[in-house]
């Protein structure tokens, strides 16, 4: 005599897929993305959860955000659970974090006489890969761009200046990876060229031993 038949349901294992919004720059927020799984629960780890020892669980959000990652490549693993079944293999996604340049040694700010040649300059203190594009902007639509090595200097010369160049000049730099430094600014003030002085004397005929007095107009 045969027993009653049994029904066995086999649930397909969920498949974990992981992506990220990289590459990013130091200071940017990293977003991790898990592919949709119906009824899924998501487990993100900072190293392989199937290794020994296993990685540490860092989030159960489907698409978590990660803050304050340092320069370099950072790996994250994902397991997905659905209907009490867990993905057979952890999905790996690698986030590349590029360094952010930092401006330093800004020079050129100050007061100048008309006709002077002024050099504005700065350097970058963070090692980078590739060249840097830099742009100076200023009054009356001033705009100067150049490309140089990552250290700089990021310079521009304002020749034979006149009062029209007075104002604030701002420097922006961007690495080959698209990372930008915090902008820095200098201020330029110009003094007018003084008038040619006019000399006068109290007496154009003197005897030896007498005092000669020279006079000129006051200038401020």
TIGU-545994 format. One line per 3 residues: number of its first residue (from 1); for each residue z, y, x of N, C-alpha, C. Coordinates in nm, 3 decimals. Layout:
# residues N
NUM = Z Y X Z Y X Z Y X ~ ...
END
This chain:
# residues 220
1 = 0.000 -0.119 0.085 0.000 0.000 0.000 0.000 0.124 0.089 ~ -0.083 0.221 0.055 -0.098 0.344 0.137 -0.003 0.453 0.088 ~ 0.045 0.531 0.187 0.130 0.645 0.151 0.045 0.758 0.097
4 = 0.116 0.855 0.039 0.047 0.974 -0.006 -0.009 1.050 0.113 ~ -0.128 1.107 0.104 -0.185 1.182 0.217 -0.103 1.307 0.248 ~ -0.099 1.341 0.374 -0.033 1.464 0.417 -0.138 1.567 0.457
7 = -0.108 1.690 0.424 -0.198 1.801 0.461 -0.142 1.873 0.582 ~ -0.221 1.880 0.683 -0.180 1.949 0.806 -0.268 2.072 0.824 ~ -0.204 2.187 0.836 -0.277 2.312 0.861 -0.264 2.349 1.009
10 = -0.374 2.369 1.072 -0.376 2.412 1.213 -0.416 2.558 1.219 ~ -0.327 2.639 1.270 -0.351 2.783 1.280 -0.413 2.816 1.414 ~ -0.522 2.890 1.409 -0.589 2.930 1.533 -0.499 3.025 1.612
13 = -0.494 3.005 1.742 -0.413 3.092 1.826 -0.472 3.233 1.828 ~ -0.387 3.336 1.816 -0.439 3.473 1.827 -0.487 3.500 1.969 ~ -0.585 3.588 1.979 -0.638 3.625 2.110 -0.594 3.767 2.145
16 = -0.533 3.782 2.259 -0.487 3.914 2.304 -0.598 3.985 2.381 ~ -0.624 4.109 2.345 -0.718 4.193 2.420 -0.649 4.326 2.449 ~ -0.659 4.374 2.573 -0.586 4.494 2.615 -0.679 4.591 2.686
19 = -0.664 4.720 2.653 -0.740 4.828 2.716 -0.645 4.944 2.743 ~ -0.697 5.046 2.811 -0.618 5.167 2.835 -0.710 5.288 2.843 ~ -0.651 5.407 2.847 -0.729 5.531 2.848 -0.757 5.581 2.989
22 = -0.731 5.499 3.090 -0.753 5.543 3.228 -0.900 5.548 3.266 ~ -0.929 5.597 3.387 -0.831 5.650 3.482 -0.772 5.783 3.437 ~ -0.650 5.812 3.483 -0.581 5.935 3.449 -0.530 6.001 3.577
25 = -0.470 6.118 3.561 -0.412 6.190 3.673 -0.260 6.183 3.666 ~ -0.195 6.200 3.780 -0.049 6.205 3.781 -0.001 6.310 3.682 ~ 0.095 6.273 3.598 0.146 6.365 3.496 0.084 6.344 3.360
28 = -0.031 6.275 3.353 -0.095 6.247 3.224 -0.022 6.134 3.152 ~ -0.035 6.132 3.019 0.021 6.023 2.940 -0.079 5.908 2.939 ~ -0.031 5.788 2.967 -0.115 5.667 2.962 -0.101 5.603 2.825
31 = -0.214 5.572 2.765 -0.216 5.505 2.634 -0.270 5.364 2.652 ~ -0.191 5.265 2.609 -0.235 5.125 2.609 -0.285 5.090 2.470 ~ -0.390 5.007 2.464 -0.449 4.969 2.335 -0.456 4.817 2.324
34 = -0.409 4.763 2.212 -0.420 4.620 2.183 -0.520 4.599 2.070 ~ -0.609 4.501 2.088 -0.704 4.470 1.981 -0.631 4.423 1.856 ~ -0.686 4.459 1.738 -0.621 4.425 1.611 -0.617 4.274 1.590
37 = -0.501 4.226 1.551 -0.482 4.086 1.510 -0.412 4.090 1.375 ~ -0.471 4.027 1.273 -0.413 4.028 1.138 -0.272 3.968 1.143 ~ -0.175 4.047 1.094 -0.037 4.001 1.093 0.023 3.986 1.231
40 = -0.035 4.052 1.330 0.007 4.033 1.468 0.128 4.114 1.507 ~ 0.203 4.061 1.600 0.312 4.132 1.668 0.275 4.137 1.815 ~ 0.297 4.254 1.875 0.244 4.280 2.009 0.358 4.293 2.109
43 = 0.340 4.229 2.224 0.443 4.230 2.328 0.379 4.272 2.461 ~ 0.419 4.390 2.509 0.368 4.444 2.633 0.470 4.422 2.745 ~ 0.418 4.382 2.864 0.504 4.352 2.978 0.457 4.428 3.102
46 = 0.550 4.450 3.194 0.516 4.522 3.316 0.466 4.428 3.426 ~ 0.470 4.298 3.404 0.407 4.199 3.492 0.382 4.074 3.408 ~ 0.322 3.974 3.467 0.277 3.857 3.391 0.396 3.786 3.324
49 = 0.398 3.781 3.189 0.509 3.715 3.119 0.506 3.562 3.132 ~ 0.394 3.509 3.181 0.381 3.364 3.194 0.402 3.317 3.338 ~ 0.448 3.410 3.422 0.478 3.376 3.561 0.627 3.348 3.573
52 = 0.671 3.313 3.691 0.813 3.289 3.714 0.857 3.373 3.834 ~ 0.949 3.468 3.816 1.011 3.503 3.687 0.914 3.583 3.600 ~ 0.934 3.581 3.468 0.841 3.652 3.379 0.859 3.803 3.389
55 = 0.756 3.874 3.346 0.763 4.019 3.344 0.862 4.070 3.240 ~ 0.897 4.198 3.254 0.993 4.260 3.162 0.919 4.319 3.042 ~ 0.971 4.293 2.923 0.913 4.348 2.800 0.937 4.499 2.799
58 = 0.828 4.577 2.780 0.842 4.722 2.781 0.813 4.785 2.646 ~ 0.743 4.713 2.556 0.713 4.771 2.424 0.664 4.663 2.329 ~ 0.695 4.684 2.200 0.638 4.599 2.094 0.548 4.681 2.002
61 = 0.514 4.804 2.044 0.414 4.882 1.971 0.275 4.826 1.998 ~ 0.186 4.839 1.902 0.051 4.791 1.926 -0.017 4.875 2.034 ~ -0.001 5.006 2.026 -0.066 5.097 2.121 0.037 5.192 2.182
64 = 0.119 5.144 2.273 0.227 5.228 2.326 0.177 5.332 2.426 ~ 0.258 5.435 2.444 0.232 5.537 2.546 0.328 5.515 2.663 ~ 0.276 5.538 2.784 0.353 5.523 2.906 0.355 5.658 2.978
67 = 0.474 5.701 3.022 0.489 5.832 3.082 0.528 5.821 3.230 ~ 0.493 5.927 3.304 0.542 5.948 3.441 0.505 5.836 3.537 ~ 0.382 5.787 3.528 0.336 5.688 3.625 0.299 5.757 3.756
70 = 0.331 5.696 3.865 0.298 5.749 3.997 0.154 5.716 4.033 ~ 0.106 5.778 4.141 -0.029 5.752 4.190 -0.046 5.604 4.224 ~ -0.163 5.548 4.190 -0.190 5.409 4.223 -0.244 5.333 4.104
73 = -0.249 5.200 4.116 -0.296 5.112 4.009 -0.176 5.040 3.948 ~ -0.165 5.047 3.817 -0.052 4.988 3.744 -0.105 4.885 3.645 ~ -0.050 4.765 3.648 -0.094 4.655 3.563 0.001 4.634 3.446
76 = -0.057 4.605 3.329 0.022 4.576 3.209 -0.037 4.452 3.140 ~ 0.052 4.365 3.091 0.011 4.240 3.027 0.050 4.242 2.880 ~ -0.032 4.175 2.799 -0.011 4.173 2.653 -0.015 4.029 2.600
79 = 0.086 3.994 2.520 0.085 3.872 2.439 0.089 3.913 2.292 ~ 0.020 3.835 2.209 0.017 3.862 2.065 0.066 3.739 1.991 ~ 0.150 3.764 1.891 0.202 3.655 1.808 0.160 3.677 1.665
82 = 0.111 3.570 1.600 0.069 3.576 1.460 0.092 3.440 1.397 ~ 0.152 3.438 1.277 0.181 3.313 1.206 0.258 3.215 1.295 ~ 0.354 3.272 1.370 0.442 3.194 1.458 0.368 3.130 1.576
85 = 0.245 3.174 1.596 0.168 3.125 1.712 0.148 3.241 1.809 ~ 0.155 3.209 1.936 0.142 3.310 2.042 0.015 3.286 2.121 ~ -0.051 3.394 2.158 -0.173 3.383 2.236 -0.151 3.297 2.359
88 = -0.251 3.214 2.389 -0.237 3.118 2.498 -0.232 3.185 2.634 ~ -0.304 3.297 2.646 -0.314 3.368 2.774 -0.280 3.515 2.754 ~ -0.205 3.569 2.845 -0.174 3.712 2.840 -0.294 3.792 2.887
91 = -0.326 3.898 2.812 -0.436 3.987 2.849 -0.384 4.090 2.949 ~ -0.465 4.121 3.048 -0.428 4.216 3.153 -0.515 4.341 3.143 ~ -0.451 4.458 3.155 -0.524 4.584 3.168 -0.464 4.663 3.283
94 = -0.550 4.723 3.365 -0.507 4.795 3.486 -0.536 4.943 3.470 ~ -0.435 5.024 3.492 -0.447 5.169 3.479 -0.452 5.231 3.619 ~ -0.557 5.307 3.646 -0.569 5.380 3.773 -0.517 5.522 3.753
97 = -0.420 5.561 3.836 -0.362 5.696 3.829 -0.399 5.769 3.958 ~ -0.479 5.876 3.943 -0.523 5.954 4.059 -0.422 6.065 4.090 ~ -0.412 6.106 4.218 -0.321 6.214 4.253 -0.368 6.348 4.199
100 = -0.273 6.435 4.173 -0.302 6.570 4.125 -0.285 6.668 4.240 ~ -0.386 6.750 4.268 -0.372 6.847 4.378 -0.265 6.951 4.349 ~ -0.209 7.007 4.455 -0.106 7.111 4.443 -0.144 7.226 4.536
103 = -0.159 7.346 4.479 -0.195 7.463 4.559 -0.074 7.520 4.632 ~ -0.099 7.568 4.754 0.007 7.627 4.835 -0.055 7.730 4.929 ~ 0.033 7.810 4.991 -0.014 7.906 5.092 -0.110 8.010 5.038
106 = -0.090 8.054 4.913 -0.179 8.153 4.853 -0.165 8.285 4.928 ~ -0.280 8.344 4.965 -0.277 8.471 5.039 -0.384 8.566 4.987 ~ -0.363 8.694 5.015 -0.459 8.797 4.976 -0.402 8.900 4.881
109 = -0.287 8.871 4.823 -0.225 8.966 4.732 -0.174 9.087 4.809 ~ -0.188 9.209 4.750 -0.135 9.327 4.818 -0.210 9.453 4.783 ~ -0.178 9.559 4.855 -0.243 9.689 4.839 -0.337 9.714 4.956
112 = -0.456 9.766 4.926 -0.560 9.786 5.028 -0.622 9.924 5.010 ~ -0.687 9.968 5.117 -0.766 10.091 5.111 -0.909 10.059 5.067 ~ -0.969 10.153 5.001 -1.110 10.136 4.964 -1.193 10.111 5.090
115 = -1.292 10.022 5.077 -1.378 9.990 5.190 -1.330 9.873 5.272 ~ -1.208 9.824 5.245 -1.156 9.710 5.321 -1.227 9.581 5.280 ~ -1.221 9.481 5.368 -1.266 9.346 5.335 -1.142 9.261 5.307
118 = -1.138 9.199 5.190 -1.020 9.123 5.147 -1.057 8.975 5.139 ~ -0.974 8.891 5.200 -0.993 8.746 5.191 -0.882 8.686 5.104 ~ -0.924 8.616 5.000 -0.831 8.541 4.915 -0.839 8.395 4.956
121 = -0.726 8.328 4.967 -0.730 8.191 5.017 -0.607 8.112 4.974 ~ -0.619 7.979 4.979 -0.508 7.887 4.953 -0.546 7.750 5.008 ~ -0.448 7.660 5.014 -0.473 7.523 5.058 -0.415 7.425 4.956
124 = -0.453 7.298 4.970 -0.398 7.190 4.887 -0.310 7.102 4.976 ~ -0.194 7.062 4.923 -0.097 6.986 5.004 -0.093 6.838 4.970 ~ -0.173 6.792 4.873 -0.170 6.651 4.833 -0.298 6.582 4.880
127 = -0.288 6.477 4.960 -0.410 6.406 5.004 -0.491 6.354 4.887 ~ -0.623 6.375 4.896 -0.714 6.334 4.790 -0.831 6.257 4.849 ~ -0.905 6.192 4.764 -1.027 6.124 4.804 -1.147 6.211 4.764
130 = -1.232 6.243 4.863 -1.351 6.323 4.831 -1.324 6.472 4.841 ~ -1.425 6.549 4.805 -1.418 6.695 4.813 -1.351 6.755 4.690 ~ -1.325 6.884 4.700 -1.262 6.960 4.593 -1.353 7.076 4.554
133 = -1.370 7.096 4.424 -1.442 7.213 4.374 -1.340 7.320 4.339 ~ -1.361 7.442 4.390 -1.266 7.550 4.361 -1.339 7.669 4.301 ~ -1.267 7.742 4.217 -1.325 7.858 4.149 -1.224 7.971 4.146
136 = -1.268 8.088 4.195 -1.192 8.212 4.183 -1.252 8.294 4.069 ~ -1.168 8.342 3.978 -1.213 8.433 3.872 -1.129 8.560 3.879 ~ -1.189 8.672 3.835 -1.117 8.798 3.845 -1.175 8.904 3.754
139 = -1.140 9.032 3.780 -1.181 9.142 3.693 -1.332 9.158 3.685 ~ -1.376 9.219 3.576 -1.517 9.254 3.555 -1.610 9.134 3.570 ~ -1.564 9.017 3.522 -1.648 8.898 3.522 -1.663 8.831 3.657
142 = -1.578 8.867 3.753 -1.590 8.805 3.886 -1.572 8.655 3.877 ~ -1.661 8.581 3.943 -1.655 8.435 3.943 -1.720 8.383 4.071 ~ -1.643 8.306 4.147 -1.695 8.247 4.270 -1.652 8.102 4.277
145 = -1.748 8.011 4.300 -1.718 7.869 4.311 -1.767 7.815 4.445 ~ -1.696 7.716 4.496 -1.734 7.652 4.620 -1.684 7.509 4.624 ~ -1.730 7.433 4.722 -1.688 7.295 4.742 -1.647 7.277 4.888
148 = -1.534 7.212 4.909 -1.487 7.190 5.045 -1.401 7.064 5.048 ~ -1.351 7.027 5.167 -1.264 6.912 5.180 -1.134 6.930 5.104 ~ -1.061 6.820 5.087 -0.943 6.824 4.999 -0.834 6.919 5.047
151 = -0.825 6.944 5.178 -0.720 7.033 5.228 -0.751 7.180 5.206 ~ -0.882 7.215 5.193 -0.920 7.354 5.187 -0.951 7.406 5.327 ~ -0.943 7.536 5.354 -0.895 7.637 5.259 -0.998 7.671 5.151
154 = -0.947 7.721 5.040 -1.031 7.761 4.927 -1.038 7.914 4.929 ~ -1.139 7.964 5.001 -1.143 8.107 5.034 -1.261 8.177 4.970 ~ -1.241 8.307 4.949 -1.350 8.396 4.909 -1.322 8.532 4.972
157 = -1.430 8.599 5.015 -1.418 8.731 5.077 -1.472 8.837 4.981 ~ -1.393 8.941 4.960 -1.436 9.057 4.881 -1.469 9.168 4.980 ~ -1.598 9.195 5.005 -1.634 9.292 5.109 -1.638 9.436 5.057
160 = -1.601 9.529 5.145 -1.618 9.672 5.118 -1.570 9.707 4.977 ~ -1.444 9.681 4.949 -1.395 9.688 4.811 -1.386 9.830 4.760 ~ -1.399 9.842 4.628 -1.380 9.969 4.559 -1.280 9.945 4.446
163 = -1.247 10.051 4.373 -1.143 10.041 4.271 -1.178 9.940 4.160 ~ -1.307 9.907 4.146 -1.347 9.814 4.041 -1.293 9.672 4.064 ~ -1.249 9.643 4.186 -1.201 9.506 4.213 -1.051 9.493 4.190
166 = -0.985 9.601 4.154 -0.841 9.592 4.130 -0.812 9.495 4.014 ~ -0.702 9.420 4.028 -0.662 9.332 3.919 -0.612 9.197 3.969 ~ -0.612 9.101 3.879 -0.560 8.967 3.906 -0.674 8.870 3.930
169 = -0.662 8.790 4.037 -0.759 8.687 4.071 -0.691 8.551 4.062 ~ -0.755 8.459 3.993 -0.694 8.327 3.966 -0.779 8.217 4.029 ~ -0.710 8.124 4.095 -0.776 8.011 4.162 -0.749 7.882 4.086
172 = -0.856 7.808 4.059 -0.848 7.674 4.001 -0.920 7.576 4.093 ~ -0.862 7.457 4.115 -0.930 7.355 4.193 -0.930 7.223 4.116 ~ -1.036 7.144 4.137 -1.053 7.015 4.070 -1.095 6.911 4.171
175 = -1.026 6.798 4.173 -1.059 6.690 4.266 -1.182 6.615 4.219 ~ -1.236 6.528 4.306 -1.353 6.449 4.269 -1.321 6.352 4.156 ~ -1.191 6.322 4.134 -1.150 6.234 4.025 -1.127 6.312 3.895
178 = -1.147 6.444 3.899 -1.131 6.525 3.779 -0.990 6.575 3.756 ~ -0.903 6.564 3.856 -0.765 6.611 3.843 -0.756 6.757 3.890 ~ -0.684 6.838 3.814 -0.676 6.981 3.843 -0.535 7.020 3.885
181 = -0.529 7.120 3.973 -0.399 7.175 4.014 -0.357 7.282 3.914 ~ -0.228 7.311 3.913 -0.180 7.425 3.835 -0.239 7.551 3.897 ~ -0.303 7.634 3.813 -0.370 7.754 3.863 -0.271 7.850 3.928
184 = -0.319 7.923 4.030 -0.238 8.023 4.100 -0.314 8.155 4.103 ~ -0.239 8.266 4.105 -0.302 8.399 4.097 -0.248 8.494 4.203 ~ -0.333 8.591 4.241 -0.292 8.701 4.329 -0.330 8.833 4.262
187 = -0.262 8.941 4.301 -0.292 9.074 4.248 -0.337 9.166 4.360 ~ -0.441 9.243 4.332 -0.497 9.337 4.430 -0.488 9.479 4.374 ~ -0.429 9.569 4.454 -0.424 9.711 4.422 -0.498 9.788 4.532
190 = -0.566 9.895 4.492 -0.641 9.975 4.590 -0.590 10.117 4.592 ~ -0.578 10.169 4.712 -0.549 10.311 4.731 -0.680 10.382 4.762 ~ -0.698 10.504 4.707 -0.820 10.580 4.733 -0.830 10.623 4.879
193 = -0.952 10.646 4.924 -0.972 10.696 5.061 -0.924 10.840 5.067 ~ -0.835 10.873 5.160 -0.785 11.011 5.168 -0.897 11.109 5.206 ~ -0.884 11.232 5.156 -0.983 11.335 5.187 -0.974 11.373 5.335
196 = -1.085 11.420 5.388 -1.086 11.467 5.527 -0.996 11.590 5.538 ~ -0.899 11.588 5.626 -0.806 11.702 5.634 -0.875 11.829 5.686 ~ -0.825 11.941 5.640 -0.872 12.072 5.687 -0.762 12.137 5.769
199 = -0.792 12.171 5.893 -0.694 12.233 5.982 -0.713 12.384 5.985 ~ -0.599 12.455 5.996 -0.604 12.600 6.015 -0.499 12.639 6.119 ~ -0.519 12.753 6.183 -0.423 12.800 6.284 -0.374 12.938 6.244
202 = -0.254 12.972 6.296 -0.195 13.101 6.258 -0.258 13.219 6.332 ~ -0.320 13.187 6.446 -0.379 13.295 6.525 -0.481 13.233 6.619 ~ -0.604 13.288 6.615 -0.706 13.228 6.700 -0.710 13.293 6.839
205 = -0.615 13.387 6.866 -0.608 13.446 7.000 -0.462 13.441 7.045 ~ -0.438 13.370 7.152 -0.303 13.354 7.202 -0.296 13.387 7.350 ~ -0.181 13.431 7.390 -0.155 13.450 7.532 -0.083 13.327 7.585
208 = -0.097 13.306 7.713 -0.031 13.191 7.774 0.118 13.197 7.746 ~ 0.171 13.082 7.703 0.314 13.073 7.674 0.348 13.093 7.529 ~ 0.252 13.146 7.446 0.279 13.165 7.304 0.263 13.031 7.228
211 = 0.328 13.024 7.111 0.330 12.902 7.029 0.206 12.896 6.941 ~ 0.136 12.782 6.944 0.021 12.759 6.856 0.067 12.678 6.736 ~ 0.042 12.732 6.616 0.081 12.664 6.493 -0.043 12.610 6.422
214 = -0.043 12.479 6.398 -0.151 12.414 6.323 -0.104 12.383 6.183 ~ -0.190 12.402 6.083 -0.157 12.375 5.943 -0.267 12.293 5.878 ~ -0.228 12.210 5.779 -0.325 12.134 5.700 -0.273 12.123 5.559
217 = -0.366 12.091 5.465 -0.327 12.076 5.325 -0.240 11.950 5.308 ~ -0.145 11.956 5.215 -0.061 11.838 5.186 -0.146 11.730 5.118 ~ -0.116 11.602 5.150 -0.189 11.490 5.089 -0.089 11.386 5.040
220 = -0.109 11.342 4.919 -0.023 11.237 4.864 -0.108 11.120 4.819
END
